[in-house]
């Protein structure tokens, strides 16, 4: 009887681990469980884009933490504009990679100042 319950416990653990392994990685700056558009769906399905999104978000939050109130507000407005432009790529992963790469370079230059 003890051997049977031990086997059931291991089967349960294996099933849970399988579920977690099958779940998409979520490294993005937004939840992939509730994507709002095709652009976000592509970012969620592409590991490179997910990493770029996280890298860009990291730079954004670093800049924001180093900014005064006025600069932080301008940074937020610029980020909203950038997101709208990014979304114009639609489902085109190459376009999104270009947008992210450019934005990360821009943030890196600002962080170096």
N, C-alpha and C positions, 0 to 999 in steps of 0.2 A: 504493500500500500504506500509506504514512504517513497519507494522508487517511482511509483506512478505520479505522485504529487510533485516530486522533484523534476520529472520529465515535463509535466505540464507547466511548471514554473519556467523552465528553460525555453519551451516553445513560446510562451507569452513574451519573454524577454526578446527572443529572436524576432517575433512579429513586430514588437514596438520598434526595435532597431531598424527593421526593414522599412517601416513607415517613415522614420526620420531620414533614412538614407534616400528615400524616393522624393522627399519634399524638396522644392527648389531652394537653393541657397539664397539668402536675402542679405546682400551686402549693400544694396542700394540705399539712397537717402530717403526712400519712400517705401511704403508697404506694397509688395507685389501681390498681396491678397486682394487688393482693391485698386487695380490699375484703372486709370481714368480715360486712357486713349491708346491708340496703336503704338505711339512712341514709347510709352511706359511699358507696354507689353513686350516690345522688342528689347528694351533695356533689361527687363526681368528674365528674358529667355537667353540672353547673350552674356556669358561670364565676363568677357572683356569690357563690355559696356557697363555692366554692374560695377566692376572695379573702377572704371573711369568716373562713374557717377559718385561713388563713395569718395574717391580722391578729390574730385571737384568740390564736393560738400565739405570735406575736411578743410580744404583751403579757404572756402567761404567762411566757415565758422571761426577759423583762426583770424582771418581778416576782421571779421565782425567783433571779435573779442578785443582786438587791438584798436578799434575805432571809437571815436567819440560818438555822441548821440546823432549829430548831424551826418557824419560820415557813414554811420551804420544805417541810417535811413536811406541815404543815397545808394549804399551798397545793396540794400533790400530792393529798392526800386530797379536798380540795374539787373539784379538777379531775376526779378519777375519778368523784365523785358527779355532777358536771355532765355528764360524758360519758354516764353511764347515763341521766340525765334527757333529754339531747339525743336519745339513741337511741330514746326513747319516741315521738318524732315519726314514726318509721318513714320512709316515702317522701314525707311532706308537706313540700315545699320552703318553704311560707310559715311553717310551724311552726319549721323549722330557722332561717330568717332571723330570726325573733323571738328564738329562743334565743341565736343568735350575737350579735345586736345588743345584747341585754341583758348578755351576758357581757363583751363588749368595753367597754360603758359602765362596768360594775362594775370592770374592770381599769383603765380610764382614771382613775376616781375614786381608786383605790388608788395609782396612779402619781403623782397630783397631790399626795398627802399628804406 
